[in-house]
Amino acid sequence: MQKAYLILENGTIFEGTGFGASGEAVGEIVFTTGMAGYLETLTDPCFYGQIVVQTFPSIGNYGVISDDFDAQRPFVKAYIVREWCQEPSNYRCEGDLDTFLKQKNIVGLCGIDTRQLTKIIRENGVMNGKIVSEGSSFGLTDIKGYAIENAIESVTCGEEKTYKPQGETKFRVVALDLGLRKSMLAQLLGRGYEVTVVPAFTKAERIFELAPDGVVLTQGPGDPSEYTAISDEIKKLVEKKMPIFAVGMGHELLAAAHGAKTYKLKYGHRGANQPVEYLKTGKTFITSQNHGYGVEHIVLPDNAKPVFVNVNDQSCEGLEYEGEPMVSVQFDPELDGGPLDTGFLYDQFEQFMKQ
């Protein structure tokens, strides 16, 4: 194996070993604290444009299992682990991580102190970085100048497609694809919903033509403030009192449609162990999350109030809108790689559609 290096935009250099595809990769460095679910991480559209660091030290022990993918292809710019398993063991295993990364042309780096790297990001905030192989020349200019662009445009579907549940159809919903995960689609179908998935920039008029019982605003990557064209269309749905279930980026854009502000978190929330408090009951749930932006809840629209807050940093994790049939949360109530304790939110959405 060849030596490889990670260079951070603050000048810090980590020496490690390359695996996966050879070459260079520049991106925004983020860490995820999940102890399992690395296949879901690799194929999560929310990681578009990012170099992902796994804080759990050993990755790849159950190999590559295509049924666990959350999308048809990976979206990470590069992948960093402390160590990867060369001989995975699982009855569902279809191959090893190194071969998979090579096939998908994803640069990997192992053998560095991921704990130290995580501390740097946690203390200094998200920053850009670049992975280079031994002998390569590098400068900080291209690293500092990197920015994630066209995130939602790069992950949304190209055309409408309708999926039908196996049994009886209880409700018909439209899912605005901001970066839809397979696990969320499976949850909707499993609840008896007929789901029409539409591209992210679909006009509200087209959604009204489809005459759904409700609309799902999915997770997705990028800066919500760059997508006013989408939030303007969501505002039209709000004005018509359309039942809405919003998650992640969908939650942020729904808030923006109401006039709320969004902001970039210092290092984001990524992993299957994020604690949130449900303010109505005082109960804390462990949730799965993957986002770098949040809704500013110091000043909210008059009809909005927080219903979930992050226990670690008190950031907004969910909003209610008085008199409006909407469920809106920052976390993922359905993610297969994480807990499912907040599935009751789907029940709330169903009540709104029934009404």
Summary of the structure (lengths in Angstrom):
residues: 355
radius of gyration: 20.2
end to end distance: 61.0
largest distance: 64.9
contacts: 1250
relative contact order: 0.14
helix: 25%
strand: 34%
